[in-house]
Structure formats: structure tokens, C-alpha cells
Amino acid sequence: MQEMETRIIKIDVDNIRSIVKKHNLQLVKKENQINNIYDFEDRRLLNKKGYARIRIIEDLLNNETINFMTTKKLISQTPYKVMDENEVIISDSETGKNIFTSLGLILVESIKKYRESYKYKNTLIEIDINDKSFCPFPYLEIETNSEEELKEVVNLLGYTMEDTTSKTIYEILDNEGVTKGI
């Protein structure tokens, strides 16, 4: 599956919540996540702006835990970030870890975040609040398959396309002077 996404950084979370409430957008996710990022020792996936991931989700809306095994590969960054994504639900995170390590991948980083997602037509509006040791500011991630809807959502939230970025989170952190160990 391919997804088109963009980010808006350093958002006012309360303002975004107020806007989505005003427009009666449906809350579809409220979750705590642990994102375990895997790569080869030479970092060949991350160096090409891709990765392998085991995501452990504590679903706060449905009171359950879900584990995803995912690979992503960057297809394009202009004008939006387009990723080729392959994802499957797995029974437990240890099984995913064992598959990745049997292929020669190693755990590179474990990132904790809170995510709250709203649905606008066929687009997801995701508020991400990471552990401050990874990313010190909240941001929006807007995921869609439609360029028109992406523009609609950006405007609905009070931003312009100039406020968005197609950069990866690691590129954003680097531009903001936040040093990462990867």
C-alpha cells in the first residue's frame, strides 16, 4: 500500500482538538505506542529513508493491545512524502522481533509516543506526542490517498501547505537541532 503523508510541527494540541471537535470529526485512535525500529548494522534501510518496525499499541479506546510488524520504504518526498508500506498484525512483539533478528536486523531505537487520530473523509489527522527524549514537540501527521483531501484538511486545521513538510521525522529533528543516536 502507498500512503501520502505530510507533517505540521510544533502544533498547539489544544487548538487542534478544539478544531476537530468544532467540525465533529470522529476520534478513531487514542493509543500509547512503542515503536521498535530495526535495521541492518550498516543502517542501509534508514540511510535510504526506510525501516522495519515492530509497533506495540495500547489501544485506549478498545482496551486492548495490538502488535504490528511493518516495513516502509520512501518512494518520493516531493511534494509529499509517499511511502510503500507493508504491514501485518502479529500475535506478539517477540515473534516479530525474532523474525527481524533472524534476517540479520538489529534493534536500533525504541520510541514511545501517544497518538490521537481523527477521521476526515478518507484522511487521518494524527496528533503525535512523543517521549520528549526523542522529539521535544508535538506534531500532526496527515495521511491520505488524495491530494485534494490533504489540502482540505490542512486548511480546515488553520494551516497552509507552506506550513507542511514532507521530511522524515529524523530530518525534522536534525533541522531543529535535536541530536539522535541513529
PyMOL CGO cylinders between C-alpha atoms (Angstrom):
from pymol import cmd
from pymol.cgo import CYLINDER

trace = [
    CYLINDER, 0.00, 0.00, 0.00, 1.18, 3.53, -0.69, 0.3, 1, 1, 1, 1, 1, 1,
    CYLINDER, 1.18, 3.53, -0.69, 0.31, 6.42, 1.58, 0.3, 1, 1, 1, 1, 1, 1,
    CYLINDER, 0.31, 6.42, 1.58, 0.72, 10.14, 1.05, 0.3, 1, 1, 1, 1, 1, 1,
    CYLINDER, 0.72, 10.14, 1.05, 1.62, 11.99, 4.20, 0.3, 1, 1, 1, 1, 1, 1,
    CYLINDER, 1.62, 11.99, 4.20, 2.76, 15.33, 5.46, 0.3, 1, 1, 1, 1, 1, 1,
    CYLINDER, 2.76, 15.33, 5.46, 3.58, 16.78, 8.86, 0.3, 1, 1, 1, 1, 1, 1,
    CYLINDER, 3.58, 16.78, 8.86, 3.00, 20.06, 10.62, 0.3, 1, 1, 1, 1, 1, 1,
    CYLINDER, 3.00, 20.06, 10.62, 5.39, 20.52, 13.52, 0.3, 1, 1, 1, 1, 1, 1,
    CYLINDER, 5.39, 20.52, 13.52, 5.22, 22.37, 16.82, 0.3, 1, 1, 1, 1, 1, 1,
    CYLINDER, 5.22, 22.37, 16.82, 1.44, 22.39, 16.96, 0.3, 1, 1, 1, 1, 1, 1,
    CYLINDER, 1.44, 22.39, 16.96, -0.88, 23.68, 19.69, 0.3, 1, 1, 1, 1, 1, 1,
    CYLINDER, -0.88, 23.68, 19.69, -2.55, 20.40, 20.67, 0.3, 1, 1, 1, 1, 1, 1,
    CYLINDER, -2.55, 20.40, 20.67, -5.49, 22.07, 22.46, 0.3, 1, 1, 1, 1, 1, 1,
    CYLINDER, -5.49, 22.07, 22.46, -6.19, 24.23, 19.41, 0.3, 1, 1, 1, 1, 1, 1,
    CYLINDER, -6.19, 24.23, 19.41, -6.20, 21.20, 17.10, 0.3, 1, 1, 1, 1, 1, 1,
    CYLINDER, -6.20, 21.20, 17.10, -8.54, 19.32, 19.46, 0.3, 1, 1, 1, 1, 1, 1,
    CYLINDER, -8.54, 19.32, 19.46, -10.83, 22.35, 19.50, 0.3, 1, 1, 1, 1, 1, 1,
    CYLINDER, -10.83, 22.35, 19.50, -10.95, 22.45, 15.67, 0.3, 1, 1, 1, 1, 1, 1,
    CYLINDER, -10.95, 22.45, 15.67, -11.67, 18.74, 15.26, 0.3, 1, 1, 1, 1, 1, 1,
    CYLINDER, -11.67, 18.74, 15.26, -14.39, 18.97, 17.92, 0.3, 1, 1, 1, 1, 1, 1,
    CYLINDER, -14.39, 18.97, 17.92, -15.93, 22.01, 16.18, 0.3, 1, 1, 1, 1, 1, 1,
    CYLINDER, -15.93, 22.01, 16.18, -16.11, 20.02, 12.93, 0.3, 1, 1, 1, 1, 1, 1,
    CYLINDER, -16.11, 20.02, 12.93, -17.40, 16.86, 14.66, 0.3, 1, 1, 1, 1, 1, 1,
    CYLINDER, -17.40, 16.86, 14.66, -14.55, 14.72, 13.37, 0.3, 1, 1, 1, 1, 1, 1,
    CYLINDER, -14.55, 14.72, 13.37, -14.60, 11.15, 14.62, 0.3, 1, 1, 1, 1, 1, 1,
    CYLINDER, -14.60, 11.15, 14.62, -11.93, 10.09, 17.12, 0.3, 1, 1, 1, 1, 1, 1,
    CYLINDER, -11.93, 10.09, 17.12, -10.67, 6.77, 15.67, 0.3, 1, 1, 1, 1, 1, 1,
    CYLINDER, -10.67, 6.77, 15.67, -7.49, 6.19, 17.69, 0.3, 1, 1, 1, 1, 1, 1,
    CYLINDER, -7.49, 6.19, 17.69, -6.30, 7.00, 21.15, 0.3, 1, 1, 1, 1, 1, 1,
    CYLINDER, -6.30, 7.00, 21.15, -3.24, 4.99, 21.95, 0.3, 1, 1, 1, 1, 1, 1,
    CYLINDER, -3.24, 4.99, 21.95, 0.12, 4.65, 23.57, 0.3, 1, 1, 1, 1, 1, 1,
    CYLINDER, 0.12, 4.65, 23.57, 2.73, 3.19, 21.25, 0.3, 1, 1, 1, 1, 1, 1,
    CYLINDER, 2.73, 3.19, 21.25, 6.14, 1.64, 21.47, 0.3, 1, 1, 1, 1, 1, 1,
    CYLINDER, 6.14, 1.64, 21.47, 7.83, 1.73, 18.08, 0.3, 1, 1, 1, 1, 1, 1,
    CYLINDER, 7.83, 1.73, 18.08, 10.84, -0.56, 17.88, 0.3, 1, 1, 1, 1, 1, 1,
    CYLINDER, 10.84, -0.56, 17.88, 12.89, 0.38, 14.81, 0.3, 1, 1, 1, 1, 1, 1,
    CYLINDER, 12.89, 0.38, 14.81, 15.06, -2.31, 13.22, 0.3, 1, 1, 1, 1, 1, 1,
    CYLINDER, 15.06, -2.31, 13.22, 17.76, -2.07, 10.57, 0.3, 1, 1, 1, 1, 1, 1,
    CYLINDER, 17.76, -2.07, 10.57, 20.92, -3.81, 9.47, 0.3, 1, 1, 1, 1, 1, 1,
    CYLINDER, 20.92, -3.81, 9.47, 24.12, -2.86, 11.29, 0.3, 1, 1, 1, 1, 1, 1,
    CYLINDER, 24.12, -2.86, 11.29, 25.18, -0.67, 8.35, 0.3, 1, 1, 1, 1, 1, 1,
    CYLINDER, 25.18, -0.67, 8.35, 21.85, 1.25, 8.59, 0.3, 1, 1, 1, 1, 1, 1,
    CYLINDER, 21.85, 1.25, 8.59, 21.06, 0.61, 4.90, 0.3, 1, 1, 1, 1, 1, 1,
    CYLINDER, 21.06, 0.61, 4.90, 17.28, 0.89, 5.43, 0.3, 1, 1, 1, 1, 1, 1,
    CYLINDER, 17.28, 0.89, 5.43, 17.37, 4.14, 7.42, 0.3, 1, 1, 1, 1, 1, 1,
    CYLINDER, 17.37, 4.14, 7.42, 20.00, 5.60, 5.08, 0.3, 1, 1, 1, 1, 1, 1,
    CYLINDER, 20.00, 5.60, 5.08, 17.50, 5.10, 2.24, 0.3, 1, 1, 1, 1, 1, 1,
    CYLINDER, 17.50, 5.10, 2.24, 14.71, 6.58, 4.40, 0.3, 1, 1, 1, 1, 1, 1,
    CYLINDER, 14.71, 6.58, 4.40, 13.04, 3.26, 5.11, 0.3, 1, 1, 1, 1, 1, 1,
    CYLINDER, 13.04, 3.26, 5.11, 12.85, 0.96, 8.09, 0.3, 1, 1, 1, 1, 1, 1,
    CYLINDER, 12.85, 0.96, 8.09, 11.48, -2.18, 9.66, 0.3, 1, 1, 1, 1, 1, 1,
    CYLINDER, 11.48, -2.18, 9.66, 9.31, -1.71, 12.74, 0.3, 1, 1, 1, 1, 1, 1,
    CYLINDER, 9.31, -1.71, 12.74, 7.51, -3.60, 15.46, 0.3, 1, 1, 1, 1, 1, 1,
    CYLINDER, 7.51, -3.60, 15.46, 4.75, -1.37, 16.87, 0.3, 1, 1, 1, 1, 1, 1,
    CYLINDER, 4.75, -1.37, 16.87, 3.10, -2.29, 20.16, 0.3, 1, 1, 1, 1, 1, 1,
    CYLINDER, 3.10, -2.29, 20.16, -0.17, -0.41, 20.59, 0.3, 1, 1, 1, 1, 1, 1,
    CYLINDER, -0.17, -0.41, 20.59, -2.05, 0.04, 23.83, 0.3, 1, 1, 1, 1, 1, 1,
    CYLINDER, -2.05, 0.04, 23.83, -5.47, 0.87, 22.35, 0.3, 1, 1, 1, 1, 1, 1,
    CYLINDER, -5.47, 0.87, 22.35, -7.11, 3.14, 24.93, 0.3, 1, 1, 1, 1, 1, 1,
    CYLINDER, -7.11, 3.14, 24.93, -10.47, 3.22, 23.11, 0.3, 1, 1, 1, 1, 1, 1,
    CYLINDER, -10.47, 3.22, 23.11, -10.92, -0.56, 22.98, 0.3, 1, 1, 1, 1, 1, 1,
    CYLINDER, -10.92, -0.56, 22.98, -8.78, -1.54, 25.99, 0.3, 1, 1, 1, 1, 1, 1,
    CYLINDER, -8.78, -1.54, 25.99, -6.59, -3.98, 24.06, 0.3, 1, 1, 1, 1, 1, 1,
    CYLINDER, -6.59, -3.98, 24.06, -3.02, -4.44, 22.90, 0.3, 1, 1, 1, 1, 1, 1,
    CYLINDER, -3.02, -4.44, 22.90, -2.22, -4.91, 19.21, 0.3, 1, 1, 1, 1, 1, 1,
    CYLINDER, -2.22, -4.91, 19.21, 1.17, -5.71, 17.66, 0.3, 1, 1, 1, 1, 1, 1,
    CYLINDER, 1.17, -5.71, 17.66, 2.12, -4.71, 14.12, 0.3, 1, 1, 1, 1, 1, 1,
    CYLINDER, 2.12, -4.71, 14.12, 5.09, -5.74, 12.03, 0.3, 1, 1, 1, 1, 1, 1,
    CYLINDER, 5.09, -5.74, 12.03, 5.84, -3.17, 9.32, 0.3, 1, 1, 1, 1, 1, 1,
    CYLINDER, 5.84, -3.17, 9.32, 8.33, -2.28, 6.63, 0.3, 1, 1, 1, 1, 1, 1,
    CYLINDER, 8.33, -2.28, 6.63, 8.37, 1.12, 4.96, 0.3, 1, 1, 1, 1, 1, 1,
    CYLINDER, 8.37, 1.12, 4.96, 10.33, 2.41, 2.00, 0.3, 1, 1, 1, 1, 1, 1,
    CYLINDER, 10.33, 2.41, 2.00, 10.38, 6.01, 0.77, 0.3, 1, 1, 1, 1, 1, 1,
    CYLINDER, 10.38, 6.01, 0.77, 9.07, 6.36, -2.78, 0.3, 1, 1, 1, 1, 1, 1,
    CYLINDER, 9.07, 6.36, -2.78, 9.05, 10.17, -3.07, 0.3, 1, 1, 1, 1, 1, 1,
    CYLINDER, 9.05, 10.17, -3.07, 9.38, 13.30, -0.95, 0.3, 1, 1, 1, 1, 1, 1,
    CYLINDER, 9.38, 13.30, -0.95, 8.06, 15.85, -3.41, 0.3, 1, 1, 1, 1, 1, 1,
    CYLINDER, 8.06, 15.85, -3.41, 5.72, 17.46, -2.84, 0.3, 1, 1, 1, 1, 1, 1,
    CYLINDER, 5.72, 17.46, -2.84, 4.54, 14.94, -0.20, 0.3, 1, 1, 1, 1, 1, 1,
    CYLINDER, 4.54, 14.94, -0.20, 6.16, 12.03, 1.45, 0.3, 1, 1, 1, 1, 1, 1,
    CYLINDER, 6.16, 12.03, 1.45, 4.99, 8.84, -0.30, 0.3, 1, 1, 1, 1, 1, 1,
    CYLINDER, 4.99, 8.84, -0.30, 5.87, 5.56, 1.37, 0.3, 1, 1, 1, 1, 1, 1,
    CYLINDER, 5.87, 5.56, 1.37, 5.49, 1.97, 0.25, 0.3, 1, 1, 1, 1, 1, 1,
    CYLINDER, 5.49, 1.97, 0.25, 4.16, 0.27, 3.37, 0.3, 1, 1, 1, 1, 1, 1,
    CYLINDER, 4.16, 0.27, 3.37, 3.72, -3.40, 4.17, 0.3, 1, 1, 1, 1, 1, 1,
    CYLINDER, 3.72, -3.40, 4.17, 2.10, -4.19, 7.50, 0.3, 1, 1, 1, 1, 1, 1,
    CYLINDER, 2.10, -4.19, 7.50, 0.62, -7.17, 9.27, 0.3, 1, 1, 1, 1, 1, 1,
    CYLINDER, 0.62, -7.17, 9.27, -0.85, -7.80, 12.72, 0.3, 1, 1, 1, 1, 1, 1,
    CYLINDER, -0.85, -7.80, 12.72, 1.22, -10.31, 14.67, 0.3, 1, 1, 1, 1, 1, 1,
    CYLINDER, 1.22, -10.31, 14.67, 0.32, -12.32, 17.76, 0.3, 1, 1, 1, 1, 1, 1,
    CYLINDER, 0.32, -12.32, 17.76, 3.07, -10.81, 19.90, 0.3, 1, 1, 1, 1, 1, 1,
    CYLINDER, 3.07, -10.81, 19.90, 6.00, -8.46, 19.55, 0.3, 1, 1, 1, 1, 1, 1,
    CYLINDER, 6.00, -8.46, 19.55, 8.56, -11.14, 20.44, 0.3, 1, 1, 1, 1, 1, 1,
    CYLINDER, 8.56, -11.14, 20.44, 7.63, -13.14, 17.32, 0.3, 1, 1, 1, 1, 1, 1,
    CYLINDER, 7.63, -13.14, 17.32, 8.19, -10.08, 15.12, 0.3, 1, 1, 1, 1, 1, 1,
    CYLINDER, 8.19, -10.08, 15.12, 11.49, -9.35, 16.85, 0.3, 1, 1, 1, 1, 1, 1,
    CYLINDER, 11.49, -9.35, 16.85, 12.62, -12.94, 16.23, 0.3, 1, 1, 1, 1, 1, 1,
    CYLINDER, 12.62, -12.94, 16.23, 11.73, -12.72, 12.53, 0.3, 1, 1, 1, 1, 1, 1,
    CYLINDER, 11.73, -12.72, 12.53, 13.61, -9.45, 12.08, 0.3, 1, 1, 1, 1, 1, 1,
    CYLINDER, 13.61, -9.45, 12.08, 16.69, -10.65, 14.00, 0.3, 1, 1, 1, 1, 1, 1,
    CYLINDER, 16.69, -10.65, 14.00, 16.73, -13.95, 12.09, 0.3, 1, 1, 1, 1, 1, 1,
    CYLINDER, 16.73, -13.95, 12.09, 17.03, -11.82, 8.92, 0.3, 1, 1, 1, 1, 1, 1,
    CYLINDER, 17.03, -11.82, 8.92, 20.05, -10.03, 10.39, 0.3, 1, 1, 1, 1, 1, 1,
    CYLINDER, 20.05, -10.03, 10.39, 18.34, -6.87, 11.59, 0.3, 1, 1, 1, 1, 1, 1,
    CYLINDER, 18.34, -6.87, 11.59, 19.10, -5.30, 14.95, 0.3, 1, 1, 1, 1, 1, 1,
    CYLINDER, 19.10, -5.30, 14.95, 17.05, -3.05, 17.23, 0.3, 1, 1, 1, 1, 1, 1,
    CYLINDER, 17.05, -3.05, 17.23, 18.22, 0.49, 16.50, 0.3, 1, 1, 1, 1, 1, 1,
    CYLINDER, 18.22, 0.49, 16.50, 15.82, 2.55, 18.59, 0.3, 1, 1, 1, 1, 1, 1,
    CYLINDER, 15.82, 2.55, 18.59, 12.71, 2.20, 20.73, 0.3, 1, 1, 1, 1, 1, 1,
    CYLINDER, 12.71, 2.20, 20.73, 10.39, 5.22, 20.58, 0.3, 1, 1, 1, 1, 1, 1,
    CYLINDER, 10.39, 5.22, 20.58, 7.42, 5.81, 22.88, 0.3, 1, 1, 1, 1, 1, 1,
    CYLINDER, 7.42, 5.81, 22.88, 4.58, 8.06, 21.80, 0.3, 1, 1, 1, 1, 1, 1,
    CYLINDER, 4.58, 8.06, 21.80, 0.96, 8.96, 22.45, 0.3, 1, 1, 1, 1, 1, 1,
    CYLINDER, 0.96, 8.96, 22.45, -1.21, 9.20, 19.33, 0.3, 1, 1, 1, 1, 1, 1,
    CYLINDER, -1.21, 9.20, 19.33, -4.71, 10.54, 18.90, 0.3, 1, 1, 1, 1, 1, 1,
    CYLINDER, -4.71, 10.54, 18.90, -6.27, 10.21, 15.44, 0.3, 1, 1, 1, 1, 1, 1,
    CYLINDER, -6.27, 10.21, 15.44, -9.32, 11.74, 13.81, 0.3, 1, 1, 1, 1, 1, 1,
    CYLINDER, -9.32, 11.74, 13.81, -11.02, 10.83, 10.55, 0.3, 1, 1, 1, 1, 1, 1,
    CYLINDER, -11.02, 10.83, 10.55, -11.89, 13.41, 7.88, 0.3, 1, 1, 1, 1, 1, 1,
    CYLINDER, -11.89, 13.41, 7.88, -13.47, 11.68, 4.87, 0.3, 1, 1, 1, 1, 1, 1,
    CYLINDER, -13.47, 11.68, 4.87, -10.69, 9.24, 3.85, 0.3, 1, 1, 1, 1, 1, 1,
    CYLINDER, -10.69, 9.24, 3.85, -7.90, 11.09, 5.64, 0.3, 1, 1, 1, 1, 1, 1,
    CYLINDER, -7.90, 11.09, 5.64, -6.35, 10.53, 9.06, 0.3, 1, 1, 1, 1, 1, 1,
    CYLINDER, -6.35, 10.53, 9.06, -5.34, 13.51, 11.19, 0.3, 1, 1, 1, 1, 1, 1,
    CYLINDER, -5.34, 13.51, 11.19, -2.90, 12.24, 13.80, 0.3, 1, 1, 1, 1, 1, 1,
    CYLINDER, -2.90, 12.24, 13.80, -1.68, 14.17, 16.82, 0.3, 1, 1, 1, 1, 1, 1,
    CYLINDER, -1.68, 14.17, 16.82, 1.65, 12.70, 17.91, 0.3, 1, 1, 1, 1, 1, 1,
    CYLINDER, 1.65, 12.70, 17.91, 3.20, 13.45, 21.27, 0.3, 1, 1, 1, 1, 1, 1,
    CYLINDER, 3.20, 13.45, 21.27, 6.49, 11.58, 21.58, 0.3, 1, 1, 1, 1, 1, 1,
    CYLINDER, 6.49, 11.58, 21.58, 8.59, 10.91, 24.62, 0.3, 1, 1, 1, 1, 1, 1,
    CYLINDER, 8.59, 10.91, 24.62, 10.49, 14.20, 24.97, 0.3, 1, 1, 1, 1, 1, 1,
    CYLINDER, 10.49, 14.20, 24.97, 13.83, 12.36, 24.83, 0.3, 1, 1, 1, 1, 1, 1,
    CYLINDER, 13.83, 12.36, 24.83, 13.02, 11.52, 21.19, 0.3, 1, 1, 1, 1, 1, 1,
    CYLINDER, 13.02, 11.52, 21.19, 11.05, 14.56, 19.98, 0.3, 1, 1, 1, 1, 1, 1,
    CYLINDER, 11.05, 14.56, 19.98, 10.51, 17.57, 22.26, 0.3, 1, 1, 1, 1, 1, 1,
    CYLINDER, 10.51, 17.57, 22.26, 7.46, 18.99, 20.44, 0.3, 1, 1, 1, 1, 1, 1,
    CYLINDER, 7.46, 18.99, 20.44, 4.06, 17.66, 19.32, 0.3, 1, 1, 1, 1, 1, 1,
    CYLINDER, 4.06, 17.66, 19.32, 3.24, 17.44, 15.63, 0.3, 1, 1, 1, 1, 1, 1,
    CYLINDER, 3.24, 17.44, 15.63, 0.49, 16.49, 13.23, 0.3, 1, 1, 1, 1, 1, 1,
    CYLINDER, 0.49, 16.49, 13.23, 0.78, 13.74, 10.70, 0.3, 1, 1, 1, 1, 1, 1,
    CYLINDER, 0.78, 13.74, 10.70, -1.82, 13.81, 7.94, 0.3, 1, 1, 1, 1, 1, 1,
    CYLINDER, -1.82, 13.81, 7.94, -2.19, 10.57, 5.97, 0.3, 1, 1, 1, 1, 1, 1,
    CYLINDER, -2.19, 10.57, 5.97, -4.32, 10.22, 2.86, 0.3, 1, 1, 1, 1, 1, 1,
    CYLINDER, -4.32, 10.22, 2.86, -4.55, 8.87, -0.66, 0.3, 1, 1, 1, 1, 1, 1,
    CYLINDER, -4.55, 8.87, -0.66, -5.95, 12.15, -2.04, 0.3, 1, 1, 1, 1, 1, 1,
    CYLINDER, -5.95, 12.15, -2.04, -4.03, 15.35, -2.67, 0.3, 1, 1, 1, 1, 1, 1,
    CYLINDER, -4.03, 15.35, -2.67, -7.31, 17.31, -2.64, 0.3, 1, 1, 1, 1, 1, 1,
    CYLINDER, -7.31, 17.31, -2.64, -8.28, 15.97, 0.79, 0.3, 1, 1, 1, 1, 1, 1,
    CYLINDER, -8.28, 15.97, 0.79, -4.81, 16.68, 2.12, 0.3, 1, 1, 1, 1, 1, 1,
    CYLINDER, -4.81, 16.68, 2.12, -5.17, 20.34, 1.12, 0.3, 1, 1, 1, 1, 1, 1,
    CYLINDER, -5.17, 20.34, 1.12, -8.70, 20.46, 2.58, 0.3, 1, 1, 1, 1, 1, 1,
    CYLINDER, -8.70, 20.46, 2.58, -7.52, 19.10, 5.91, 0.3, 1, 1, 1, 1, 1, 1,
    CYLINDER, -7.52, 19.10, 5.91, -4.53, 21.45, 6.11, 0.3, 1, 1, 1, 1, 1, 1,
    CYLINDER, -4.53, 21.45, 6.11, -6.87, 24.42, 5.52, 0.3, 1, 1, 1, 1, 1, 1,
    CYLINDER, -6.87, 24.42, 5.52, -9.53, 23.07, 7.90, 0.3, 1, 1, 1, 1, 1, 1,
    CYLINDER, -9.53, 23.07, 7.90, -6.90, 22.97, 10.65, 0.3, 1, 1, 1, 1, 1, 1,
    CYLINDER, -6.90, 22.97, 10.65, -5.92, 26.60, 10.02, 0.3, 1, 1, 1, 1, 1, 1,
    CYLINDER, -5.92, 26.60, 10.02, -2.65, 25.99, 8.20, 0.3, 1, 1, 1, 1, 1, 1,
    CYLINDER, -2.65, 25.99, 8.20, -1.37, 26.45, 4.67, 0.3, 1, 1, 1, 1, 1, 1,
    CYLINDER, -1.37, 26.45, 4.67, 0.59, 23.97, 2.56, 0.3, 1, 1, 1, 1, 1, 1,
    CYLINDER, 0.59, 23.97, 2.56, 3.66, 26.11, 3.30, 0.3, 1, 1, 1, 1, 1, 1,
    CYLINDER, 3.66, 26.11, 3.30, 3.32, 25.03, 6.95, 0.3, 1, 1, 1, 1, 1, 1,
    CYLINDER, 3.32, 25.03, 6.95, 3.69, 21.37, 5.98, 0.3, 1, 1, 1, 1, 1, 1,
    CYLINDER, 3.69, 21.37, 5.98, 6.78, 19.27, 5.45, 0.3, 1, 1, 1, 1, 1, 1,
    CYLINDER, 6.78, 19.27, 5.45, 7.45, 16.02, 3.64, 0.3, 1, 1, 1, 1, 1, 1,
    CYLINDER, 7.45, 16.02, 3.64, 10.64, 15.44, 5.64, 0.3, 1, 1, 1, 1, 1, 1,
    CYLINDER, 10.64, 15.44, 5.64, 11.07, 12.32, 7.73, 0.3, 1, 1, 1, 1, 1, 1,
    CYLINDER, 11.07, 12.32, 7.73, 10.94, 12.74, 11.50, 0.3, 1, 1, 1, 1, 1, 1,
    CYLINDER, 10.94, 12.74, 11.50, 14.72, 12.23, 11.60, 0.3, 1, 1, 1, 1, 1, 1,
    CYLINDER, 14.72, 12.23, 11.60, 15.26, 15.03, 9.06, 0.3, 1, 1, 1, 1, 1, 1,
    CYLINDER, 15.26, 15.03, 9.06, 12.93, 17.31, 11.04, 0.3, 1, 1, 1, 1, 1, 1,
    CYLINDER, 12.93, 17.31, 11.04, 14.76, 16.59, 14.29, 0.3, 1, 1, 1, 1, 1, 1,
    CYLINDER, 14.76, 16.59, 14.29, 18.10, 17.21, 12.59, 0.3, 1, 1, 1, 1, 1, 1,
    CYLINDER, 18.10, 17.21, 12.59, 16.84, 20.57, 11.20, 0.3, 1, 1, 1, 1, 1, 1,
    CYLINDER, 16.84, 20.57, 11.20, 15.60, 21.51, 14.68, 0.3, 1, 1, 1, 1, 1, 1,
    CYLINDER, 15.60, 21.51, 14.68, 19.00, 20.71, 16.21, 0.3, 1, 1, 1, 1, 1, 1,
    CYLINDER, 19.00, 20.71, 16.21, 17.74, 17.65, 18.11, 0.3, 1, 1, 1, 1, 1, 1,
    CYLINDER, 17.74, 17.65, 18.11, 20.52, 15.07, 18.01, 0.3, 1, 1, 1, 1, 1, 1,
    CYLINDER, 20.52, 15.07, 18.01, 19.60, 11.42, 17.65, 0.3, 1, 1, 1, 1, 1, 1,
    CYLINDER, 19.60, 11.42, 17.65, 21.69, 8.34, 18.17, 0.3, 1, 1, 1, 1, 1, 1,
    CYLINDER, 21.69, 8.34, 18.17, 20.72, 6.79, 14.83, 0.3, 1, 1, 1, 1, 1, 1,
]
cmd.load_cgo(trace, "trace")
